[in-house]
C-alpha cells in the first residue's frame, strides 16, 4: 500500500518515504516498519507490545520501553514532527502511539499521474542534470535527482557510515547522469568530511576530493556547489584563506546559491578570528537551509569562540533536546558547559553517549583532564587504542588534532604539541581551528603555539 499524507508519500511495500518534491527521506528498515505499522492501524492505538513484536520479532531488547521511545523519536525526527506539538504521531500515555492524520491510500502497483510529475520536478529543482551529450530518460533524470538528494541527506549527520553512503549515492547519481557537475561537487565535499570525522586518511581523502572537484569544474564551472567545493579544499587542506574566501563569495553570489556555502564561508572567517561577519553568515546559513543541523550547531560554536558561552548553551540545549542523536550538538554543548564553569554538567552530557565519535570522545577526555585527571587516563588509553587500530586500516582515521585536545586538557603540553605537529604534517582539516578554538587556553601561552599559528597563516 502507498500512503500520501502532508508533504510525504510512503510506499509500505518497499519501505520508501519521499517528500512530494521528490526528495527521498532515508529511513532504516526498522523505522519503515514502524511507520507502516502506525499507518496501517490508523485511527487505532498501536500498543507497546504490538510495536515490540513488529520491530523485534526474534526477541526483545534489554529495555523494550526505552528502545521503542528511541525508535519513535527517530521517526519523528525524520518526519519533522514535534513530540510537544505532534502533527503525525500521538503519544497515548501508558498504552502506545497513534497515527493522527488521514491519508490517501493508493495502489502501490500503479504509478500515479502525480508521481509521473515528480520525475521531472526534482531534476528541475535540484539542477542535477545540467548538460547532456546524450539526454537521459525521464526515469534516469528522476532517479539521478533522488540519488543526489539522498547523498545530501546522508552527509548531514556527519557519521562515517552515512558519509560513505553519501559518496555512494552521489556516484549512483553520476552513473545515471554523467554530466552532473553538482553530483561531483557533492562527492568532493563528502570526501573532505570523511577525513574530518574519521573515515579516511587526509591524503587519500584530498586526492579523491580534488579529483571529484576537477570533474565538477569541467562540467559546471559556474555552479554554486562547484565554487563551494573548491573553497572547502582551499580552506581545509591548502589553508589558502584568501582564495577560499573568494570562492565562497562566488558561491553565494550566484542566482541559486548553495545554502551550505554560507556556513563554510562563515567557518573560513571564524577560524581567522573574523567573528562578527562569520556570525552573520552562519545565521544566514540557517535561514537558507532550515533542515541543516550542522548549521544550527556551528552558530553557537562560533559564539563560543567569541566568549558568548551562555547564549551558546541556550542554543545548543535546544538543538540537543530536539535532536538527541546529533552528536555534533552534544560535544559542543559539553564544551560550552566546561567553558562556562559547569564542569559537572559537561561530564554528565559527554558520558551519556555510548558510541561517541572522535571529537566527542576527545572532548570528554579534555573535560575530565581539567577536572578529574585520573579518569581522563582511561579516555586517553581508549583514544590511543583507536589510533593504533586506524594505522593499519585505510578506512579509519583518528585526528591528531583531537588527540592533542585530550592531552591539553590533561596538562601534557609536550604530547599535545607532538600531535599538533603531526596534524600539520598530515594536513588534518581540524587544525584550521587552532587559533579560534577556546580549548587551547591551557597551552596558548607556549611559544610553540604561536609558531604553529604563524605557519598556518592565521
C-alpha positions as CSV (number, residue, x, y, z in Angstrom):
1,X,0.0,0.0,0.0
2,X,1.1,3.5,-0.8
3,X,0.1,6.3,1.7
4,X,0.1,10.0,0.9
5,X,0.0,12.4,3.8
6,X,1.1,16.0,4.4
7,X,4.2,16.6,2.3
8,X,5.1,12.9,2.2
9,X,4.3,9.7,0.3
10,X,5.2,6.3,1.8
11,X,5.4,3.1,-0.1
12,X,4.7,0.5,2.6
13,X,5.7,-2.5,0.4
14,X,9.1,-1.1,-0.5
15,X,9.6,0.8,2.8
16,X,10.5,4.0,0.9
17,X,9.5,7.5,2.1
18,X,9.5,10.5,-0.2
19,X,8.8,14.2,0.0
20,X,6.4,15.3,-2.7
21,X,9.1,17.4,-4.3
22,X,10.9,14.2,-5.0
23,X,13.5,14.0,-2.3
24,X,13.9,10.6,-0.7
25,X,13.9,10.5,3.1
26,X,16.4,7.9,4.3
27,X,14.7,5.5,6.7
28,X,16.2,2.5,8.4
29,X,14.3,-0.8,7.8
30,X,13.1,-0.6,11.4
31,X,11.7,2.9,11.1
32,X,10.0,1.9,7.8
33,X,8.3,-1.0,9.6
34,X,7.3,1.3,12.5
35,X,5.8,3.9,10.1
36,X,3.9,1.1,8.2
37,X,2.5,-0.2,11.4
38,X,1.2,3.1,12.6
39,X,-0.3,4.0,9.2
40,X,-2.0,0.6,8.7
41,X,-3.7,0.8,12.1
42,X,-5.0,4.4,11.8
43,X,-7.0,5.6,13.7
44,X,-6.5,2.9,16.3
45,X,-3.8,2.9,19.0
46,X,-0.8,0.7,18.4
47,X,0.3,-0.7,21.7
48,X,3.8,-1.0,23.0
49,X,3.5,-4.8,22.7
50,X,2.5,-4.6,19.1
51,X,5.4,-2.4,18.3
52,X,7.8,-4.7,20.1
53,X,6.6,-7.7,18.2
54,X,6.8,-5.9,14.9
55,X,10.3,-4.4,15.4
56,X,11.9,-7.2,17.3
57,X,10.3,-10.5,16.2
58,X,13.3,-12.5,17.2
59,X,13.4,-11.4,20.8
60,X,13.0,-8.2,22.9
61,X,15.8,-5.7,23.5
62,X,17.1,-5.3,27.0
63,X,14.8,-2.3,27.7
64,X,11.9,-2.6,25.3
65,X,10.2,0.6,26.5
66,X,13.3,2.7,26.1
67,X,14.1,1.2,22.7
68,X,10.5,1.9,21.5
69,X,10.8,5.5,22.7
70,X,14.1,5.9,20.7
71,X,12.5,4.5,17.6
72,X,9.5,6.8,17.9
73,X,11.8,9.8,18.5
74,X,13.9,9.0,15.4
75,X,10.8,8.5,13.2
76,X,9.5,11.9,14.5
77,X,12.8,13.4,13.6
78,X,12.6,12.1,10.0
79,X,9.1,13.5,9.7
80,X,10.0,16.8,11.3
81,X,7.3,16.0,13.9
82,X,7.4,17.5,17.4
83,X,6.6,15.5,20.4
84,X,5.3,18.7,22.1
85,X,3.1,19.6,19.2
86,X,2.7,16.4,17.2
87,X,1.3,16.6,13.7
88,X,1.6,12.9,12.8
89,X,2.4,10.7,15.8
90,X,0.4,11.0,19.1
91,X,1.7,9.5,22.3
92,X,-1.1,7.8,24.3
93,X,0.3,7.5,27.9
94,X,0.6,4.0,29.3
95,X,-0.8,2.5,26.1
96,X,1.2,3.2,23.0
97,X,1.1,5.5,19.9
98,X,-1.5,6.5,17.3
99,X,-1.2,8.0,13.8
100,X,-3.1,11.3,13.9
101,X,-3.9,12.4,10.4
102,X,-5.9,11.0,7.5
103,X,-4.0,9.8,4.4
104,X,-4.8,8.9,0.9
105,X,-4.3,5.2,0.2
106,X,-3.0,4.3,-3.3
107,X,-2.4,1.1,-5.1
108,X,1.4,0.7,-4.9
109,X,1.3,-1.2,-8.2
110,X,0.2,1.8,-10.1
111,X,2.3,4.8,-11.0
112,X,0.0,7.8,-10.4
113,X,-0.1,10.9,-12.6
114,X,1.1,12.9,-9.7
115,X,4.1,10.6,-9.3
116,X,4.8,11.0,-13.0
117,X,5.1,14.7,-12.5
118,X,7.7,14.1,-9.8
119,X,10.0,12.5,-12.4
120,X,10.7,15.9,-13.9
121,X,10.3,18.3,-10.9
122,X,13.2,17.1,-8.8
123,X,15.6,17.4,-11.7
124,X,14.5,21.0,-12.3
125,X,14.6,22.0,-8.7
126,X,18.0,20.5,-7.9
127,X,19.6,21.2,-11.3
128,X,21.2,17.8,-11.1
129,X,21.2,17.4,-14.9
130,X,23.0,20.4,-16.4
131,X,24.2,19.5,-19.9
132,X,23.7,16.3,-21.8
133,X,25.6,14.8,-24.7
134,X,23.1,12.0,-24.7
135,X,19.9,13.1,-22.8
136,X,19.0,10.5,-20.1
137,X,15.4,9.2,-20.0
138,X,12.9,10.9,-17.7
139,X,13.2,8.0,-15.3
140,X,17.0,8.3,-15.2
141,X,16.8,12.0,-14.6
142,X,14.3,11.4,-11.7
143,X,16.5,8.7,-10.2
144,X,19.6,10.8,-10.5
145,X,17.9,13.6,-8.7
146,X,16.7,11.2,-6.0
147,X,20.3,9.8,-5.5
148,X,21.7,13.3,-5.3
149,X,19.2,14.3,-2.6
150,X,20.0,11.0,-0.8
151,X,23.7,11.9,-0.9
152,X,23.0,15.4,0.6
153,X,20.7,13.9,3.3
154,X,23.2,11.2,4.3
155,X,26.0,13.7,4.7
156,X,24.1,15.8,7.2
157,X,24.7,13.5,10.2
158,X,28.5,13.6,9.8
159,X,28.6,10.0,10.9
160,X,31.2,8.0,9.0
161,X,28.8,5.3,7.7
162,X,26.4,8.0,6.5
163,X,29.2,9.9,4.7
164,X,30.2,6.7,2.9
165,X,26.6,6.3,1.9
166,X,26.5,9.8,0.6
167,X,29.6,9.2,-1.6
168,X,27.9,6.1,-3.0
169,X,24.7,8.0,-3.6
170,X,26.4,10.7,-5.5
171,X,28.2,8.1,-7.6
172,X,24.9,6.5,-8.4
173,X,23.6,9.9,-9.4
174,X,26.7,10.4,-11.6
175,X,26.2,6.9,-13.2
176,X,22.6,7.9,-14.1
177,X,23.5,11.4,-15.3
178,X,27.2,11.5,-16.2
179,X,27.1,15.2,-16.9
180,X,26.0,16.2,-13.4
181,X,28.5,18.7,-12.1
182,X,26.5,19.1,-8.9
183,X,26.8,15.4,-8.0
184,X,30.6,15.5,-8.5
185,X,30.7,18.6,-6.2
186,X,28.7,16.8,-3.6
187,X,31.1,13.9,-3.8
188,X,34.1,16.2,-3.3
189,X,32.5,17.6,-0.2
190,X,31.7,14.2,1.3
191,X,35.3,13.1,0.9
192,X,36.5,16.1,2.8
193,X,34.0,15.4,5.6
194,X,35.0,11.8,5.6
195,X,38.5,12.6,6.7
196,X,37.2,15.2,9.2
197,X,35.1,12.6,11.0
198,X,37.5,9.6,11.0
199,X,36.6,7.7,7.8
200,X,39.7,8.2,5.7
201,X,43.3,9.4,5.9
202,X,43.6,13.1,4.8
203,X,46.0,12.2,1.9
204,X,43.5,9.8,0.3
205,X,40.5,12.0,1.0
206,X,42.0,15.1,-0.5
207,X,43.1,13.1,-3.6
208,X,39.6,11.9,-4.2
209,X,38.1,15.3,-3.3
210,X,40.3,17.1,-5.8
211,X,39.5,14.5,-8.5
212,X,35.8,15.0,-8.0
213,X,36.1,18.8,-7.9
214,X,38.0,18.9,-11.1
215,X,35.2,16.9,-12.8
216,X,32.6,19.3,-11.3
217,X,34.6,22.3,-12.6
218,X,34.9,20.7,-16.1
219,X,31.1,20.1,-16.3
220,X,29.7,23.1,-14.3
221,X,32.4,25.7,-13.6
222,X,30.0,28.5,-12.5
223,X,27.7,26.4,-10.3
224,X,27.4,27.5,-6.7
225,X,28.2,24.0,-5.5
226,X,31.4,23.8,-7.6
227,X,32.7,27.1,-6.2
228,X,31.9,25.9,-2.6
229,X,33.6,22.6,-3.1
230,X,36.7,24.3,-4.3
231,X,36.6,26.7,-1.4
232,X,36.4,23.9,1.0
233,X,39.5,22.2,-0.4
234,X,41.4,25.5,-0.4
235,X,40.3,26.2,3.2
236,X,40.7,22.8,4.9
237,X,43.6,21.3,3.0
238,X,45.5,24.1,1.4
239,X,45.0,26.7,4.2
240,X,44.7,29.3,1.5
241,X,42.3,31.6,3.3
242,X,42.1,34.4,0.8
243,X,41.4,32.3,-2.2
244,X,38.9,30.2,-0.2
245,X,37.0,33.4,0.8
246,X,36.9,34.4,-2.9
247,X,35.5,31.0,-3.9
248,X,32.8,31.2,-1.2
249,X,31.9,34.7,-2.2
250,X,31.4,33.5,-5.8
251,X,29.3,30.6,-4.4
252,X,26.8,32.8,-2.5
253,X,26.8,35.3,-5.3
254,X,25.2,33.1,-7.9
255,X,21.5,33.3,-8.8
256,X,20.8,30.0,-6.9
257,X,23.3,29.9,-4.1
258,X,24.2,26.7,-2.3
259,X,23.0,27.2,1.3
260,X,25.9,25.3,2.9
261,X,28.3,27.7,1.2
262,X,27.2,30.4,3.7
263,X,28.2,28.1,6.5
264,X,31.6,27.3,5.0
265,X,32.3,30.9,4.3
266,X,31.4,31.6,8.0
267,X,33.8,28.9,9.2
268,X,36.6,30.3,7.0
269,X,36.2,33.7,8.6
270,X,35.7,32.4,12.1
271,X,38.9,30.4,12.1
272,X,40.8,33.5,11.2
273,X,39.3,35.4,14.1
274,X,36.8,37.4,11.9
275,X,33.9,36.6,14.3
276,X,31.3,39.2,13.6
277,X,31.0,38.6,9.8
278,X,31.3,34.9,10.5
279,X,28.3,35.0,12.8
280,X,26.2,36.9,10.3
281,X,26.9,34.4,7.6
282,X,26.3,31.5,9.9
283,X,22.8,32.8,10.7
284,X,22.2,33.3,7.0
285,X,23.2,29.6,6.5
286,X,20.5,28.6,8.9
287,X,17.9,30.7,7.1
288,X,18.8,29.3,3.7
289,X,18.7,25.7,4.9
290,X,16.4,25.3,7.9
291,X,16.9,21.5,7.9
292,X,20.7,21.7,8.4
293,X,21.6,20.6,11.9
294,X,25.3,21.3,11.4
295,X,24.5,25.0,10.6
296,X,22.4,25.1,13.8
297,X,25.4,23.6,15.8
298,X,28.0,25.8,14.1
299,X,26.4,29.2,15.1
300,X,26.7,28.6,18.9
301,X,30.2,27.2,18.4
302,X,31.2,30.4,16.8
303,X,29.6,32.2,19.8
304,X,31.9,30.2,22.0
305,X,34.9,31.5,20.0
306,X,33.6,35.0,21.0
307,X,33.2,34.1,24.6
308,X,29.4,34.2,24.4
309,X,29.0,31.0,26.4
310,X,25.6,31.4,27.9
311,X,23.9,32.2,24.6
312,X,25.8,29.3,23.0
313,X,24.5,27.0,25.8
314,X,20.9,28.1,25.3
315,X,21.0,27.4,21.5
316,X,22.8,24.1,21.9
317,X,20.5,22.9,24.7
318,X,17.5,23.5,22.4
319,X,19.2,21.8,19.5
320,X,20.3,18.8,21.6
321,X,16.8,18.4,23.0
322,X,15.2,18.5,19.6
323,X,17.8,16.2,18.1
324,X,19.2,14.0,20.8
325,X,21.0,11.7,18.4
326,X,23.0,14.5,16.8
327,X,26.5,14.2,18.3
328,X,27.9,17.4,17.0
329,X,25.5,19.3,19.2
330,X,26.3,17.2,22.3
331,X,30.0,17.6,22.3
332,X,29.8,21.3,21.6
333,X,27.3,21.7,24.5
334,X,29.6,19.7,26.8
335,X,32.5,22.1,25.9
336,X,30.3,25.1,26.4
337,X,29.3,23.9,29.9
338,X,33.0,23.4,30.7
339,X,34.0,26.9,29.5
340,X,31.2,28.5,31.5
341,X,32.3,26.8,34.7
342,X,29.7,24.0,34.7
343,X,32.1,21.1,34.6
344,X,29.7,18.6,36.3
345,X,27.1,19.2,33.5
346,X,29.8,18.9,30.9
347,X,30.9,15.5,32.2
348,X,27.3,14.3,32.5
349,X,26.3,15.0,29.0
350,X,29.5,13.8,27.4
351,X,29.3,10.5,29.2
352,X,25.8,9.8,28.1
353,X,26.8,8.8,24.5
354,X,27.5,5.1,24.3
355,X,29.1,5.3,20.8
356,X,30.9,8.7,20.7
357,X,32.8,9.9,17.6
358,X,36.4,11.1,17.9
359,X,35.6,14.8,18.6
360,X,33.1,13.8,21.4
361,X,35.4,11.3,23.0
362,X,38.4,13.7,22.9
363,X,36.2,16.5,24.4
364,X,35.3,14.1,27.2
365,X,39.0,13.5,27.7
366,X,39.7,17.2,27.7
367,X,37.0,17.9,30.3
368,X,38.0,15.0,32.6
369,X,41.6,16.1,32.3
370,X,40.7,19.6,33.6
371,X,38.5,18.3,36.4
372,X,39.1,14.5,37.2
373,X,42.5,13.7,35.8
374,X,42.7,10.1,36.9
375,X,39.5,9.3,34.9
376,X,40.9,11.1,31.9
377,X,43.7,8.5,31.6
378,X,41.1,5.9,30.6
379,X,39.8,8.1,27.8
380,X,43.4,8.7,26.6
381,X,44.0,5.0,26.5
382,X,40.9,4.5,24.5
383,X,41.9,7.1,22.0
384,X,45.4,5.6,21.7
385,X,43.9,2.2,21.0
386,X,41.6,3.7,18.3
387,X,44.7,5.5,16.9
388,X,46.6,2.2,16.8
389,X,43.7,0.4,15.0
390,X,43.5,3.1,12.5
391,X,47.1,2.9,11.5
392,X,46.5,-0.4,9.7
393,X,43.1,0.5,8.3
394,X,42.8,2.9,5.4
395,X,39.1,3.4,6.2
396,X,39.8,4.8,9.7
397,X,41.5,7.9,10.9
398,X,42.0,9.3,14.4
399,X,42.6,13.1,14.0
400,X,45.8,14.1,15.8
401,X,44.2,17.5,16.4
402,X,41.7,15.8,18.7
403,X,44.4,13.7,20.3
404,X,46.1,16.9,21.1
405,X,42.9,18.4,22.6
406,X,42.6,15.5,25.0
407,X,46.3,15.8,26.1
408,X,46.0,19.6,26.5
409,X,43.2,19.1,29.0
410,X,45.4,16.7,31.0
411,X,48.2,19.2,31.1
412,X,50.6,17.2,28.9
413,X,51.7,20.0,26.6
414,X,54.5,18.1,25.1
415,X,52.2,15.3,23.9
416,X,49.7,17.9,22.8
417,X,52.3,19.7,20.6
418,X,53.6,16.4,19.3
419,X,50.1,15.6,17.9
420,X,49.6,19.1,16.7
421,X,52.8,18.8,14.7
422,X,51.5,15.6,13.2
423,X,48.2,17.2,12.4
424,X,50.2,19.9,10.5
425,X,52.2,17.3,8.6
426,X,49.2,15.2,7.7
427,X,47.1,18.3,6.6
428,X,44.5,17.4,9.2
429,X,41.5,19.6,8.4
430,X,40.6,20.2,12.0
431,X,43.9,22.2,12.5
432,X,42.3,25.3,11.0
433,X,40.5,25.8,14.3
434,X,43.8,26.2,16.2
435,X,43.6,30.0,16.5
436,X,39.9,30.4,17.3
437,X,39.1,27.2,19.4
438,X,39.0,28.1,23.1
439,X,40.1,24.6,24.1
440,X,43.7,25.8,23.6
441,X,43.6,28.0,26.7
442,X,45.9,25.7,28.7
443,X,48.7,25.9,26.1
444,X,48.1,29.2,24.3
445,X,51.0,31.0,26.1
446,X,53.5,28.4,24.9
447,X,55.8,29.8,22.1
448,X,55.2,26.6,20.1
449,X,51.5,27.5,19.8
450,X,52.2,31.0,18.3
451,X,54.7,29.4,15.9
452,X,52.2,26.9,14.6
453,X,49.5,29.5,14.2
454,X,52.0,31.5,12.2
455,X,52.8,28.5,10.0
456,X,49.1,28.1,9.2
457,X,48.9,31.7,8.1
458,X,46.4,32.6,10.7
